[in-house]
């Protein structure tokens, strides 16, 4: 994460903790810095803050969560590094 992006995330967290709405925070950040921080990303961060998650490091995860258990994948990969996706899916139903 670049230092500029980290600054914007911290700025939005600060505004959120002060009780500012997303609209008010956007009005403060966009005139000064332009459209460097997209509306969708701001909305995603505010929704994340509202749910109680204040972690600023892992903010780039959009979309649905993975339905695969990563520990199972690692175990199979360690036991057979040449295992193909097709063979793995035949043997393991998720």
ZAMARGU-4260 file (C-alpha; in steps of 0.2 Angstrom, whole numbers, plus 5000, padded with zeros to 4 digits):
<rodrens>
0) 5000/5000/5000 | 5007/5017/4995 | 5009/5030/5009 | 4997/5041/4999 | 4983/5028/5000
5) 4987/5024/5018 | 4984/5043/5022 | 4967/5043/5013 | 4962/5027/5023 | 4967/5035/5039
10) 4959/5051/5034 | 4942/5042/5031 | 4944/5032/5047 | 4947/5049/5057 | 4931/5056/5049
15) 4921/5041/5052 | 4926/5041/5071 | 4922/5059/5072 | 4904/5055/5066 | 4905/5062/5049
20) 4895/5054/5035 | 4903/5048/5019 | 4896/5062/5010 | 4904/5075/5022 | 4921/5066/5022
25) 4921/5065/5003 | 4917/5084/5002 | 4933/5087/5012 | 4944/5075/5003 | 4940/5077/4985
30) 4942/5096/4982 | 4959/5095/4990 | 4966/5079/4982 | 4955/5076/4967 | 4947/5060/4962
35) 4962/5049/4968 | 4951/5039/4980 | 4936/5032/4971 | 4919/5033/4977 | 4917/5014/4978
40) 4932/5012/4988 | 4926/5025/5001 | 4909/5017/5002 | 4918/5000/5005 | 4929/5007/5019
45) 4914/5016/5027 | 4904/5000/5026 | 4918/4990/5034 | 4920/5003/5048 | 4901/5002/5051
50) 4903/4983/5054 | 4916/4986/5067 | 4931/4981/5056 | 4944/4995/5058 | 4959/4986/5049
55) 4966/4997/5036 | 4979/4984/5029 | 4967/4972/5020 | 4956/4985/5011 | 4957/4978/4993
60) 4946/4963/4995 | 4930/4966/4984 | 4918/4953/4979 | 4911/4937/4987 | 4922/4928/5000
65) 4931/4912/4995 | 4921/4896/4998 | 4938/4886/4998 | 4947/4881/5014 | 4965/4887/5011
70) 4972/4875/5024 | 4965/4860/5014 | 4973/4867/4998 | 4990/4870/5007 | 4989/4852/5014
75) 4986/4844/4997 | 4999/4855/4988 | 5012/4850/5001 | 5008/4832/4999 | 5007/4833/4979
80) 5015/4848/4971 | 5010/4842/4954 | 4991/4840/4958 | 4980/4849/4945 | 4965/4858/4949
85) 4954/4846/4940 | 4961/4831/4950 | 4959/4841/4966 | 4941/4845/4963 | 4937/4827/4958
90) 4943/4821/4975 | 4937/4835/4986 | 4919/4841/4985 | 4916/4859/4992
</rodrens>
